[in-house]
Amino acid sequence: MRALFVSDLHLTDSRPEANERFIAFVERTARSADALYVLGDLFEYWIGDDDLGEPFNAVMAGFFRSLTSAGVAVHVMRGNRDFLLGERFCAATGAALLDDPAVVPLGEPTLLMHGDTLCTDDIDYQAWRRTARSAEWQHEFLSRPVEERRRVVGGLREKSRQVIRAKPADIMDVNQEAVREAFRRHAVRRLIHGHTHRPGRHRHEVDGLACERWVLPDWYRPGGYLEVADGVPRLVHW
């Protein structure tokens, strides 16, 4: 069993270098895997599945369809940028939506998360997340015309950039107690997540047990992925 894990690709037509890496990854590396897990923020933003017809989105979805058609199981978890990905996207790509959090067998039970819910020190973000994930907010947003949604998201992204610049960096990293609680709640000793853009392997001791946390690279820089082959994880950087 060989499974690959990526997150925080933030694909958009304004970042051609990341798009080219994604296409090469799908066509070469991922095609020989048994499964590909995308743990959130595949896209820079996603305003709803009714935008699948937009040329860039259609092209990217086509690469996923080619992968699933070749027999690779593709699992997609929603992130904080693309939390409106839905069943129409899955129907178009052959991918399956993955709950956040989810536990999968990878030699040993492994907890998968996007990672934003672990950043509990960022109180403002957690409040916004609760709002944006509510059925009421999503219904109101998705009822707007596509072009209006794009303008709204553009404004939200600009506001987010300003807020991030003003925040201390450690606030946007995971809270260690939240990490320990995730290990306890799901009774696992391995966790894989993205979101923080701080790739690496971290060791934790939780109630006397040795646990490991793997953080996936983002694709703003060269990027990379995590490979788990026969139960053994390995971070691969481009």
MDAnalysis code that builds the backbone (N, CA, C; Angstrom):
import MDAnalysis as mda
import numpy as np

u = mda.Universe.empty(714, n_residues=238, atom_resindex=np.repeat(np.arange(238), 3), trajectory=True)
u.add_TopologyAttr("name", ["N", "CA", "C"] * 238)
u.add_TopologyAttr("resid", np.arange(1, 239))
u.add_TopologyAttr("resname", ["MET", "ARG", "ALA", "LEU", "PHE", "VAL", "SER", "ASP", "LEU", "HIS", "LEU", "THR", "ASP", "SER", "ARG", "PRO", "GLU", "ALA", "ASN", "GLU", "ARG", "PHE", "ILE", "ALA", "PHE", "VAL", "GLU", "ARG", "THR", "ALA", "ARG", "SER", "ALA", "ASP", "ALA", "LEU", "TYR", "VAL", "LEU", "GLY", "ASP", "LEU", "PHE", "GLU", "TYR", "TRP", "ILE", "GLY", "ASP", "ASP", "ASP", "LEU", "GLY", "GLU", "PRO", "PHE", "ASN", "ALA", "VAL", "MET", "ALA", "GLY", "PHE", "PHE", "ARG", "SER", "LEU", "THR", "SER", "ALA", "GLY", "VAL", "ALA", "VAL", "HIS", "VAL", "MET", "ARG", "GLY", "ASN", "ARG", "ASP", "PHE", "LEU", "LEU", "GLY", "GLU", "ARG", "PHE", "CYS", "ALA", "ALA", "THR", "GLY", "ALA", "ALA", "LEU", "LEU", "ASP", "ASP", "PRO", "ALA", "VAL", "VAL", "PRO", "LEU", "GLY", "GLU", "PRO", "THR", "LEU", "LEU", "MET", "HIS", "GLY", "ASP", "THR", "LEU", "CYS", "THR", "ASP", "ASP", "ILE", "ASP", "TYR", "GLN", "ALA", "TRP", "ARG", "ARG", "THR", "ALA", "ARG", "SER", "ALA", "GLU", "TRP", "GLN", "HIS", "GLU", "PHE", "LEU", "SER", "ARG", "PRO", "VAL", "GLU", "GLU", "ARG", "ARG", "ARG", "VAL", "VAL", "GLY", "GLY", "LEU", "ARG", "GLU", "LYS", "SER", "ARG", "GLN", "VAL", "ILE", "ARG", "ALA", "LYS", "PRO", "ALA", "ASP", "ILE", "MET", "ASP", "VAL", "ASN", "GLN", "GLU", "ALA", "VAL", "ARG", "GLU", "ALA", "PHE", "ARG", "ARG", "HIS", "ALA", "VAL", "ARG", "ARG", "LEU", "ILE", "HIS", "GLY", "HIS", "THR", "HIS", "ARG", "PRO", "GLY", "ARG", "HIS", "ARG", "HIS", "GLU", "VAL", "ASP", "GLY", "LEU", "ALA", "CYS", "GLU", "ARG", "TRP", "VAL", "LEU", "PRO", "ASP", "TRP", "TYR", "ARG", "PRO", "GLY", "GLY", "TYR", "LEU", "GLU", "VAL", "ALA", "ASP", "GLY", "VAL", "PRO", "ARG", "LEU", "VAL", "HIS", "TRP"])
u.atoms.positions = np.array([
    [0.848, -1.196, 0.000],
    [0.000, 0.000, 0.000],
    [0.881, 1.243, 0.000],
    [0.683, 2.109, -0.982],
    [1.439, 3.363, -1.073],
    [0.441, 4.511, -1.189],
    [0.408, 5.345, -0.162],
    [-0.518, 6.477, -0.134],
    [0.274, 7.768, -0.090],
    [-0.219, 8.778, -0.815],
    [0.414, 10.092, -0.862],
    [-0.512, 11.119, -0.229],
    [0.097, 12.113, 0.444],
    [-0.669, 13.139, 1.144],
    [-0.146, 14.519, 0.741],
    [-1.057, 15.397, 0.350],
    [-0.706, 16.779, 0.026],
    [-1.727, 17.704, 0.674],
    [-1.337, 18.956, 0.829],
    [-2.280, 19.985, 1.282],
    [-1.721, 21.339, 0.908],
    [-2.581, 22.339, 0.979],
    [-2.175, 23.736, 0.811],
    [-1.487, 23.986, -0.531],
    [-2.069, 23.403, -1.588],
    [-1.575, 23.682, -2.932],
    [-1.992, 25.083, -3.369],
    [-3.178, 25.516, -2.948],
    [-3.698, 26.851, -3.252],
    [-3.669, 27.124, -4.760],
    [-4.188, 26.172, -5.525],
    [-4.162, 26.302, -6.980],
    [-5.013, 27.485, -7.440],
    [-4.449, 28.271, -8.324],
    [-5.148, 29.406, -8.915],
    [-4.456, 29.745, -10.212],
    [-5.176, 30.349, -11.134],
    [-4.571, 30.640, -12.436],
    [-3.498, 31.716, -12.353],
    [-3.342, 32.378, -11.206],
    [-2.304, 33.402, -11.054],
    [-0.983, 32.834, -10.528],
    [-0.919, 31.521, -10.288],
    [0.303, 30.892, -9.794],
    [0.678, 29.718, -10.699],
    [1.136, 30.014, -11.909],
    [1.391, 28.936, -12.880],
    [2.443, 27.934, -12.428],
    [3.420, 28.370, -11.607],
    [4.463, 27.428, -11.199],
    [3.898, 26.322, -10.329],
    [2.969, 26.666, -9.430],
    [2.333, 25.643, -8.597],
    [1.447, 24.744, -9.444],
    [0.765, 25.310, -10.419],
    [-0.095, 24.519, -11.297],
    [0.727, 23.503, -12.092],
    [1.892, 23.930, -12.572],
    [2.754, 23.024, -13.330],
    [3.265, 21.891, -12.442],
    [3.611, 22.202, -11.196],
    [4.052, 21.155, -10.277],
    [2.915, 20.176, -9.997],
    [1.704, 20.704, -9.860],
    [0.558, 19.844, -9.617],
    [0.334, 18.896, -10.788],
    [0.391, 19.408, -11.998],
    [0.165, 18.576, -13.175],
    [1.241, 17.493, -13.274],
    [2.503, 17.873, -13.046],
    [3.589, 16.891, -13.087],
    [3.414, 15.849, -11.981],
    [2.982, 16.288, -10.805],
    [2.760, 15.373, -9.683],
    [1.672, 14.355, -10.017],
    [0.573, 14.826, -10.587],
    [-0.529, 13.929, -10.951],
    [-0.101, 12.954, -12.038],
    [0.573, 13.468, -13.058],
    [0.908, 12.648, -14.216],
    [2.037, 11.662, -13.940],
    [2.920, 11.962, -12.994],
    [4.082, 11.103, -12.764],
    [4.007, 10.403, -11.411],
    [4.079, 11.180, -10.341],
    [4.215, 10.597, -9.005],
    [2.932, 9.908, -8.544],
    [1.809, 10.615, -8.620],
    [0.573, 10.097, -8.035],
    [-0.024, 8.944, -8.830],
    [0.269, 8.861, -10.105],
    [-0.351, 7.838, -10.944],
    [0.063, 6.422, -10.538],
    [1.220, 6.303, -9.885],
    [1.678, 4.982, -9.460],
    [1.294, 4.667, -8.013],
    [0.552, 5.556, -7.368],
    [0.139, 5.342, -5.970],
    [-1.175, 4.573, -5.920],
    [-1.446, 4.012, -4.757],
    [-2.743, 3.382, -4.536],
    [-3.798, 4.413, -4.163],
    [-3.368, 5.450, -3.437],
    [-4.329, 6.456, -2.973],
    [-3.648, 7.808, -2.842],
    [-4.421, 8.844, -3.089],
    [-3.974, 10.229, -2.892],
    [-4.960, 10.906, -1.954],
    [-4.424, 11.492, -0.893],
    [-5.238, 12.237, 0.061],
    [-4.866, 13.721, -0.028],
    [-5.864, 14.551, -0.302],
    [-5.670, 16.004, -0.319],
    [-6.289, 16.551, 0.958],
    [-5.452, 17.037, 1.875],
    [-5.945, 17.428, 3.201],
    [-6.228, 18.926, 3.283],
    [-6.980, 19.429, 2.323],
    [-7.465, 20.801, 2.408],
    [-6.663, 21.806, 1.617],
    [-7.356, 22.866, 1.214],
    [-6.774, 23.986, 0.475],
    [-6.115, 23.537, -0.815],
    [-6.827, 22.664, -1.531],
    [-6.409, 22.325, -2.893],
    [-6.433, 23.582, -3.755],
    [-7.470, 24.390, -3.599],
    [-7.620, 25.625, -4.360],
    [-7.387, 26.842, -3.471],
    [-6.977, 27.919, -4.091],
    [-6.813, 29.188, -3.381],
    [-8.143, 29.645, -2.792],
    [-9.204, 29.419, -3.538],
    [-10.562, 29.637, -3.018],
    [-11.516, 28.823, -3.869],
    [-12.694, 28.559, -3.322],
    [-13.726, 27.803, -4.033],
    [-15.066, 28.420, -3.668],
    [-15.724, 28.991, -4.653],
    [-16.951, 29.732, -4.363],
    [-18.210, 28.894, -4.534],
    [-18.047, 27.622, -4.839],
    [-19.196, 26.732, -5.000],
    [-19.008, 25.829, -6.202],
    [-19.635, 24.654, -6.154],
    [-19.469, 23.693, -7.237],
    [-20.080, 24.155, -8.554],
    [-20.940, 25.159, -8.514],
    [-21.488, 25.662, -9.774],
    [-20.459, 26.475, -10.553],
    [-19.258, 26.636, -10.003],
    [-18.179, 27.319, -10.715],
    [-17.233, 26.322, -11.395],
    [-17.634, 25.055, -11.457],
    [-16.810, 24.037, -12.094],
    [-16.601, 24.312, -13.576],
    [-17.521, 25.031, -14.194],
    [-17.396, 25.321, -15.611],
    [-16.346, 26.366, -15.929],
    [-15.881, 27.100, -14.915],
    [-14.831, 28.085, -15.141],
    [-13.608, 27.348, -15.685],
    [-12.973, 27.874, -16.752],
    [-11.937, 27.102, -17.454],
    [-10.839, 26.537, -16.563],
    [-10.281, 27.339, -15.661],
    [-9.196, 26.841, -14.819],
    [-9.678, 25.689, -13.944],
    [-10.835, 25.859, -13.318],
    [-11.369, 24.807, -12.450],
    [-11.647, 23.532, -13.235],
    [-12.170, 23.678, -14.436],
    [-12.476, 22.522, -15.263],
    [-11.206, 21.747, -15.630],
    [-10.134, 22.472, -15.954],
    [-8.868, 21.820, -16.303],
    [-8.310, 21.056, -15.107],
    [-8.298, 21.691, -13.928],
    [-7.771, 21.020, -12.741],
    [-8.612, 19.799, -12.377],
    [-9.918, 19.926, -12.484],
    [-10.796, 18.787, -12.206],
    [-10.524, 17.649, -13.185],
    [-10.192, 17.997, -14.427],
    [-9.898, 16.976, -15.424],
    [-8.683, 16.143, -15.071],
    [-7.675, 16.749, -14.468],
    [-6.501, 15.989, -14.058],
    [-6.841, 15.002, -12.947],
    [-7.718, 15.394, -12.040],
    [-8.165, 14.455, -11.017],
    [-8.962, 13.310, -11.633],
    [-9.810, 13.621, -12.603],
    [-10.585, 12.581, -13.277],
    [-9.653, 11.583, -13.958],
    [-8.571, 12.082, -14.563],
    [-7.629, 11.163, -15.210],
    [-6.971, 10.250, -14.187],
    [-6.743, 10.773, -12.991],
    [-6.108, 9.990, -11.937],
    [-7.052, 8.905, -11.417],
    [-8.284, 9.281, -11.129],
    [-9.234, 8.276, -10.631],
    [-9.584, 7.261, -11.710],
    [-9.597, 7.698, -12.955],
    [-9.872, 6.760, -14.052],
    [-8.758, 5.731, -14.189],
    [-7.548, 6.110, -13.756],
    [-6.417, 5.184, -13.803],
    [-6.402, 4.241, -12.604],
    [-7.385, 4.358, -11.712],
    [-7.499, 3.435, -10.590],
    [-6.949, 3.938, -9.274],
    [-6.519, 5.211, -9.220],
    [-6.012, 5.776, -7.968],
    [-7.194, 6.304, -7.151],
    [-7.310, 5.890, -5.918],
    [-8.373, 6.391, -5.039],
    [-7.989, 7.782, -4.553],
    [-8.819, 8.770, -4.851],
    [-8.541, 10.155, -4.469],
    [-9.537, 10.582, -3.393],
    [-9.014, 11.066, -2.274],
    [-9.838, 11.529, -1.159],
    [-9.533, 13.011, -0.935],
    [-10.562, 13.819, -0.857],
    [-10.384, 15.266, -0.733],
    [-11.057, 15.761, 0.546],
    [-10.273, 16.422, 1.378],
    [-10.780, 17.039, 2.605],
    [-10.901, 18.536, 2.360],
    [-11.945, 19.123, 2.864],
    [-12.122, 20.563, 2.727],
    [-11.160, 21.309, 3.647],
    [-10.608, 22.429, 3.149],
    [-9.749, 23.270, 3.965],
    [-10.424, 24.583, 4.290],
    [-9.658, 25.527, 4.804],
    [-10.246, 26.825, 5.134],
    [-10.425, 27.707, 3.904],
    [-9.808, 27.352, 2.768],
    [-9.988, 28.126, 1.536],
    [-11.034, 27.513, 0.625],
    [-11.212, 26.199, 0.695],
    [-12.116, 25.525, -0.253],
    [-13.172, 24.686, 0.462],
    [-13.698, 25.234, 1.562],
    [-14.657, 24.478, 2.363],
    [-16.012, 24.311, 1.685],
    [-16.196, 24.952, 0.506],
    [-17.452, 24.799, -0.224],
    [-17.377, 23.721, -1.305],
    [-16.264, 22.979, -1.356],
    [-16.212, 21.822, -2.249],
    [-17.324, 20.845, -1.872],
    [-17.986, 20.298, -2.907],
    [-19.127, 19.445, -2.609],
    [-19.245, 18.251, -3.526],
    [-20.440, 17.689, -3.562],
    [-20.682, 16.447, -4.285],
    [-20.550, 16.607, -5.797],
    [-20.865, 17.782, -6.332],
    [-20.706, 17.969, -7.774],
    [-19.249, 17.919, -8.179],
    [-18.378, 18.448, -7.339],
    [-16.952, 18.338, -7.601],
    [-16.533, 16.878, -7.594],
    [-17.029, 16.117, -6.648],
    [-16.684, 14.700, -6.564],
    [-17.198, 13.933, -7.769],
    [-18.418, 14.247, -8.205],
    [-18.968, 13.569, -9.378],
    [-18.142, 13.863, -10.627],
    [-17.621, 15.098, -10.718],
    [-16.846, 15.487, -11.894],
    [-15.447, 14.884, -11.885],
    [-14.899, 14.592, -10.718],
    [-13.512, 14.150, -10.616],
    [-13.355, 12.674, -10.257],
    [-14.404, 12.083, -9.707],
    [-14.284, 10.718, -9.206],
    [-13.685, 10.642, -7.820],
    [-13.432, 11.793, -7.203],
    [-12.877, 11.829, -5.851],
    [-13.973, 11.605, -4.819],
    [-13.558, 11.283, -3.608],
    [-14.492, 11.125, -2.496],
    [-14.173, 12.171, -1.441],
    [-15.212, 12.812, -0.918],
    [-15.011, 13.769, 0.166],
    [-14.610, 13.033, 1.437],
    [-13.674, 13.616, 2.152],
    [-13.143, 13.025, 3.380],
    [-13.499, 13.923, 4.547],
    [-14.092, 13.331, 5.578],
    [-14.443, 14.116, 6.766],
    [-13.184, 14.663, 7.436],
    [-13.350, 15.772, 8.126],
    [-12.297, 16.360, 8.937],
    [-12.811, 16.428, 10.379],
    [-12.276, 15.613, 11.274],
    [-11.158, 14.677, 11.130],
    [-11.616, 13.316, 10.619],
    [-10.622, 12.495, 10.198],
    [-10.884, 11.127, 9.771],
    [-9.734, 10.251, 10.230],
    [-10.032, 9.016, 10.568],
    [-9.010, 8.043, 10.943],
    [-8.966, 6.965, 9.870],
    [-7.775, 6.710, 9.326],
    [-7.613, 5.709, 8.266],
    [-6.517, 4.724, 8.680],
    [-6.592, 3.471, 8.198],
    [-5.556, 2.486, 8.516],
    [-4.376, 2.627, 7.560],
    [-3.217, 2.953, 8.088],
    [-2.003, 3.101, 7.273],
    [-0.860, 2.370, 7.973],
    [-1.009, 1.071, 8.096],
    [-0.067, 0.318, 8.924],
    [-0.479, 0.402, 10.377],
    [-0.898, 1.583, 10.800],
    [-1.500, 1.806, 12.110],
    [-2.563, 2.890, 11.944],
    [-3.543, 2.939, 12.842],
    [-4.578, 3.972, 12.705],
    [-3.954, 5.365, 12.688],
    [-4.320, 6.157, 11.695],
    [-3.719, 7.477, 11.508],
    [-4.816, 8.521, 11.395],
    [-4.681, 9.575, 12.181],
    [-5.645, 10.668, 12.182],
    [-5.272, 11.681, 11.107],
    [-6.230, 12.018, 10.260],
    [-6.040, 13.012, 9.212],
    [-6.888, 14.238, 9.521],
    [-6.286, 15.420, 9.392],
    [-6.992, 16.682, 9.623],
    [-6.457, 17.718, 8.641],
    [-7.261, 18.754, 8.389],
    [-6.677, 19.882, 7.671],
    [-5.685, 20.593, 8.580],
    [-6.073, 20.790, 9.840],
    [-5.170, 21.366, 10.822],
    [-5.625, 22.681, 11.406],
    [-6.583, 23.347, 10.772],
    [-6.974, 24.664, 11.277],
    [-7.674, 24.588, 12.627],
    [-8.367, 23.476, 12.908],
    [-9.047, 23.368, 14.198],
    [-8.075, 23.169, 15.353],
    [-6.814, 22.886, 15.045],
    [-5.793, 22.750, 16.088],
    [-5.213, 24.097, 16.501],
    [-5.484, 25.130, 15.706],
    [-4.913, 26.466, 15.969],
    [-5.861, 27.259, 16.865],
    [-6.078, 26.760, 18.060],
    [-7.106, 27.319, 18.934],
    [-6.712, 28.652, 19.553],
    [-5.431, 29.023, 19.474],
    [-5.017, 30.325, 20.007],
    [-5.478, 31.478, 19.112],
    [-5.781, 31.167, 17.857],
    [-6.254, 32.188, 16.919],
    [-7.772, 32.314, 17.074],
    [-8.164, 33.050, 18.091],
    [-9.576, 33.127, 18.475],
    [-10.428, 33.763, 17.377],
    [-9.908, 34.813, 16.739],
    [-10.668, 35.483, 15.681],
    [-10.932, 34.528, 14.519],
    [-9.917, 33.768, 14.125],
    [-10.116, 32.828, 13.025],
    [-11.136, 31.760, 13.393],
    [-11.051, 31.225, 14.596],
    [-11.987, 30.169, 14.994],
    [-13.427, 30.683, 14.987],
    [-13.618, 31.950, 15.358],
    [-14.963, 32.531, 15.312],
    [-15.445, 32.636, 13.867],
    [-14.564, 33.085, 12.969],
    [-14.927, 33.166, 11.546],
    [-15.210, 31.774, 10.981],
    [-14.432, 30.785, 11.385],
    [-14.641, 29.427, 10.887],
    [-16.025, 28.919, 11.266],
    [-16.435, 29.160, 12.499],
    [-17.765, 28.722, 12.926],
    [-18.846, 29.383, 12.082],
    [-18.655, 30.659, 11.761],
    [-19.628, 31.369, 10.939],
    [-19.672, 30.791, 9.541],
    [-18.501, 30.649, 8.912],
    [-18.443, 30.224, 7.515],
    [-18.878, 28.775, 7.326],
    [-18.763, 27.952, 8.345],
    [-19.175, 26.550, 8.231],
    [-20.652, 26.347, 8.587],
    [-21.323, 27.404, 8.984],
    [-22.731, 27.260, 9.348],
    [-23.599, 27.126, 8.097],
    [-24.677, 26.365, 8.207],
    [-25.588, 26.166, 7.074],
    [-26.215, 27.485, 6.642],
    [-26.493, 28.368, 7.603],
    [-27.130, 29.644, 7.280],
    [-26.210, 30.509, 6.420],
    [-24.950, 30.641, 6.821],
    [-24.011, 31.473, 6.062],
    [-23.803, 30.912, 4.669],
    [-23.622, 29.602, 4.572],
    [-23.362, 28.991, 3.276],
    [-24.566, 29.097, 2.345],
    [-25.754, 28.930, 2.883],
    [-26.953, 29.066, 2.054],
    [-27.065, 30.486, 1.504],
    [-26.826, 31.471, 2.363],
    [-26.924, 32.865, 1.920],
    [-25.849, 33.182, 0.880],
    [-24.626, 32.698, 1.110],
    [-23.528, 32.982, 0.190],
    [-23.759, 32.313, -1.157],
    [-24.148, 31.052, -1.154],
    [-24.316, 30.304, -2.398],
    [-25.526, 30.759, -3.196],
    [-26.421, 31.499, -2.577],
    [-27.590, 32.019, -3.302],
    [-27.240, 33.243, -4.146],
    [-26.043, 33.800, -3.941],
    [-25.626, 34.971, -4.713],
    [-25.103, 34.552, -6.095],
    [-25.121, 35.457, -7.071],
    [-24.547, 35.144, -8.385],
    [-23.048, 34.863, -8.278],
    [-22.539, 34.083, -9.221],
    [-21.136, 33.674, -9.209],
    [-20.206, 34.876, -9.165],
    [-20.427, 35.868, -10.014],
    [-19.533, 37.028, -10.060],
    [-19.534, 37.795, -8.737],
    [-20.690, 37.894, -8.111],
    [-20.751, 38.574, -6.813],
    [-19.964, 37.793, -5.772],
    [-20.067, 36.475, -5.808],
    [-19.302, 35.646, -4.865],
    [-17.807, 35.851, -5.060],
    [-17.366, 35.957, -6.307],
    [-15.938, 36.196, -6.560],
    [-15.491, 37.513, -5.939],
    [-16.313, 38.543, -6.070],
    [-15.953, 39.842, -5.489],
    [-15.895, 39.756, -3.968],
    [-16.850, 39.066, -3.385],
    [-16.875, 38.913, -1.926],
    [-15.618, 38.186, -1.451],
    [-15.265, 37.089, -2.128],
    [-14.086, 36.322, -1.741],
    [-12.823, 37.150, -1.917],
    [-12.755, 37.947, -2.989],
    [-11.602, 38.818, -3.182],
    [-11.426, 39.786, -2.025],
    [-12.526, 40.341, -1.562],
    [-12.468, 41.236, -0.406],
    [-12.068, 40.515, 0.862],
    [-12.572, 39.296, 1.047],
    [-12.219, 38.522, 2.230],
    [-10.746, 38.140, 2.227],
    [-10.220, 37.801, 1.038],
    [-8.811, 37.423, 0.949],
    [-7.909, 38.607, 1.289],
    [-8.254, 39.789, 0.793],
    [-7.443, 40.963, 1.084],
    [-7.479, 41.290, 2.581],
    [-8.654, 41.189, 3.164],
    [-8.777, 41.432, 4.604],
    [-7.960, 40.416, 5.384],
    [-7.992, 39.155, 4.941],
    [-7.247, 38.104, 5.617],
    [-5.751, 38.372, 5.564],
    [-5.249, 38.814, 4.418],
    [-3.817, 39.112, 4.295],
    [-3.393, 40.202, 5.278],
    [-4.234, 41.216, 5.423],
    [-3.909, 42.302, 6.346],
    [-3.905, 41.807, 7.791],
    [-4.890, 40.971, 8.126],
    [-4.984, 40.444, 9.486],
    [-3.788, 39.551, 9.812],
    [-3.408, 38.696, 8.853],
    [-2.291, 37.778, 9.081],
    [-0.993, 38.542, 9.313],
    [-0.788, 39.612, 8.550],
    [0.442, 40.397, 8.726],
    [0.536, 41.003, 10.120],
    [-0.600, 41.261, 10.726],
    [-0.616, 41.916, 12.035],
    [-0.561, 40.923, 13.202],
    [-0.693, 39.626, 12.929],
    [-0.747, 38.640, 14.009],
    [0.634, 38.078, 14.323],
    [0.907, 37.800, 15.594],
    [2.137, 37.063, 15.931],
    [2.101, 35.679, 15.295],
    [3.239, 35.227, 14.801],
    [3.292, 33.976, 14.054],
    [2.858, 32.778, 14.893],
    [3.197, 32.787, 16.195],
    [2.898, 31.604, 17.000],
    [1.403, 31.414, 17.221],
    [0.614, 32.481, 17.107],
    [-0.835, 32.362, 17.261],
    [-1.425, 31.499, 16.152],
    [-0.782, 31.533, 14.971],
    [-1.317, 30.807, 13.820],
    [-0.765, 29.391, 13.710],
    [0.016, 28.954, 14.699],
    [0.471, 27.571, 14.735],
    [-0.467, 26.767, 15.635],
    [-0.262, 25.447, 15.674],
    [-1.137, 24.597, 16.475],
    [-0.931, 24.855, 17.965],
    [-1.976, 24.633, 18.721],
    [-1.910, 24.670, 20.176],
    [-1.547, 23.264, 20.655],
    [-0.522, 23.158, 21.483],
    [-0.021, 21.842, 21.866],
    [-1.052, 21.017, 22.639],
    [-1.844, 21.673, 23.458],
    [-2.869, 20.922, 24.191],
    [-3.961, 20.436, 23.241],
    [-4.289, 21.241, 22.215],
    [-5.265, 20.803, 21.215],
    [-4.752, 19.579, 20.474],
    [-3.448, 19.550, 20.195],
    [-2.850, 18.384, 19.538],
    [-2.962, 17.151, 20.436],
    [-2.593, 17.300, 21.694],
    [-2.667, 16.158, 22.614],
    [-4.105, 15.656, 22.745],
    [-5.042, 16.578, 22.802],
    [-6.440, 16.188, 22.927],
    [-6.919, 15.436, 21.692],
    [-6.428, 15.820, 20.511],
    [-6.790, 15.105, 19.278],
    [-6.279, 13.666, 19.323],
    [-5.040, 13.478, 19.790],
    [-4.517, 12.124, 19.937],
    [-5.381, 11.314, 20.907],
    [-5.729, 11.921, 22.024],
    [-6.531, 11.207, 23.023],
    [-7.918, 10.852, 22.483],
    [-8.592, 11.844, 21.903],
    [-9.985, 11.666, 21.479],
    [-10.114, 10.549, 20.445],
    [-9.136, 10.454, 19.556],
    [-9.231, 9.481, 18.469],
    [-8.412, 8.224, 18.723],
    [-7.747, 8.171, 19.876],
    [-7.004, 6.980, 20.293],
    [-6.020, 6.526, 19.216],
    [-5.211, 7.479, 18.724],
    [-4.200, 7.183, 17.708],
    [-2.838, 7.682, 18.190],
    [-1.789, 7.246, 17.480],
    [-0.442, 7.695, 17.810],
    [0.241, 8.366, 16.625],
    [-0.514, 8.533, 15.529],
    [0.026, 9.252, 14.375],
    [-1.030, 10.222, 13.849],
    [-0.590, 11.443, 13.558],
    [-1.449, 12.496, 13.031],
    [-0.768, 13.115, 11.815],
    [-1.550, 13.330, 10.746],
    [-1.066, 14.015, 9.553],
    [-1.989, 15.199, 9.294],
    [-1.406, 16.388, 9.099],
    [-2.233, 17.565, 8.790],
    [-1.424, 18.573, 7.991],
    [-2.121, 19.587, 7.516],
    [-1.503, 20.693, 6.800],
    [-1.814, 22.004, 7.503],
    [-2.165, 23.018, 6.724],
    [-2.663, 24.318, 7.162],
    [-1.589, 25.265, 7.692],
    [-0.677, 24.802, 8.540],
    [0.244, 25.732, 9.198],
    [1.419, 26.139, 8.312],
    [1.646, 25.410, 7.219],
    [2.751, 25.718, 6.300],
    [4.107, 25.568, 6.982],
    [4.184, 24.657, 7.961],
    [5.429, 24.431, 8.698],
    [5.749, 22.939, 8.657],
    [6.217, 22.446, 7.511],
    [6.367, 21.003, 7.322],
    [7.421, 20.390, 8.235],
    [7.174, 19.143, 8.594],
    [8.146, 18.432, 9.412],
    [7.489, 17.326, 10.209],
    [8.325, 16.630, 10.961],
    [7.857, 15.581, 11.866],
    [8.057, 16.063, 13.292],
    [6.997, 15.962, 14.085],
    [7.050, 16.410, 15.478],
    [6.714, 15.228, 16.388],
    [7.465, 15.076, 17.448],
    [7.221, 14.006, 18.413],
    [6.493, 14.562, 19.630],
    [5.527, 13.807, 20.104],
    [4.739, 14.207, 21.276],
    [4.649, 13.026, 22.231],
    [4.564, 13.329, 23.500],
    [4.243, 12.303, 24.489],
    [2.874, 12.609, 25.050],
    [1.971, 11.677, 24.885],
    [0.584, 11.869, 25.310],
    [0.214, 10.741, 26.267],
    [0.017, 11.099, 27.518],
    [-0.336, 10.120, 28.550],
    [0.649, 8.953, 28.569],
    [1.929, 9.283, 28.424],
    [2.975, 8.274, 28.488],
    [3.239, 7.536, 27.189],
    [2.493, 7.855, 26.133],
    [2.668, 7.184, 24.841],
    [3.418, 8.090, 23.870],
    [4.320, 7.516, 23.096],
    [5.050, 8.263, 22.079],
    [4.163, 8.409, 20.833],
    [3.962, 9.648, 20.402],
    [3.131, 9.928, 19.229],
    [3.914, 10.783, 18.235],
    [3.515, 10.738, 16.979],
    [4.182, 11.541, 15.961],
    [3.154, 12.334, 15.168],
    [3.557, 13.560, 14.811],
    [2.689, 14.465, 14.030],
    [3.464, 14.913, 12.799],
    [2.909, 14.620, 11.637],
    [3.517, 14.999, 10.371],
    [2.770, 16.190, 9.797],
    [3.497, 17.265, 9.503],
    [2.907, 18.476, 8.924],
    [3.319, 18.565, 7.458],
    [2.342, 18.715, 6.587],
    [2.587, 18.707, 5.145],
    [3.106, 20.050, 4.648],
    [3.925, 20.049, 3.602],
    [4.405, 21.313, 3.023],
    [3.296, 22.023, 2.255],
    [3.365, 23.351, 2.222],
    [2.510, 24.075, 1.280],
    [3.235, 24.129, -0.065],
    [2.527, 24.646, -1.081],
    [3.111, 24.715, -2.426],
    [3.340, 26.158, -2.863],
    [3.457, 27.075, -1.886],
    [3.864, 28.434, -2.229],
    [5.332, 28.444, -2.624],
    [6.124, 27.683, -1.872],
    [7.515, 27.447, -2.226],
    [7.540, 26.167, -3.057],
    [8.694, 25.554, -3.282],
    [8.685, 24.351, -4.113],
    [7.693, 23.280, -3.667],
    [7.480, 23.157, -2.341],
    [6.449, 22.238, -1.880],
    [6.928, 20.804, -1.807],
    [5.972, 19.891, -1.674],
    [6.286, 18.489, -1.567],
    [5.083, 17.702, -1.085],
    [5.334, 16.500, -0.600],
    [4.239, 15.628, -0.188],
    [4.750, 14.641, 0.847],
    [3.828, 13.943, 1.490],
    [4.172, 12.860, 2.400],
    [3.803, 11.544, 1.727],
    [4.729, 10.615, 1.749],
    [4.471, 9.275, 1.237],
    [4.428, 8.317, 2.412],
    [3.409, 7.475, 2.437],
    [3.351, 6.387, 3.416],
    [3.322, 5.093, 2.623],
    [4.436, 4.377, 2.636],
    [4.560, 3.126, 1.899],
    [4.772, 1.990, 2.885],
    [3.887, 1.000, 2.821],
    [3.948, -0.127, 3.762],
    [3.983, 0.349, 5.209],
    [3.223, 1.415, 5.475],
    [3.072, 1.916, 6.839],
    [4.148, 2.859, 7.307],
    [5.162, 3.144, 6.465],
    [6.288, 3.985, 6.882],
    [6.185, 5.348, 6.212],
    [6.067, 6.450, 6.981],
    [5.952, 7.793, 6.403],
    [7.321, 8.357, 5.995],
    [7.288, 9.173, 4.932],
    [8.507, 9.839, 4.461],
    [8.113, 11.158, 3.798],
    [8.682, 12.266, 4.288],
    [8.435, 13.568, 3.668],
    [9.327, 13.721, 2.450],
    [8.721, 14.135, 1.352],
    [9.459, 14.330, 0.103],
    [9.298, 15.793, -0.316],
    [10.412, 16.504, -0.461],
    [10.388, 17.891, -0.946],
    [10.823, 17.914, -2.403],
    [10.279, 18.826, -3.164],
    [10.667, 18.918, -4.558],
    [12.132, 19.306, -4.650],
])
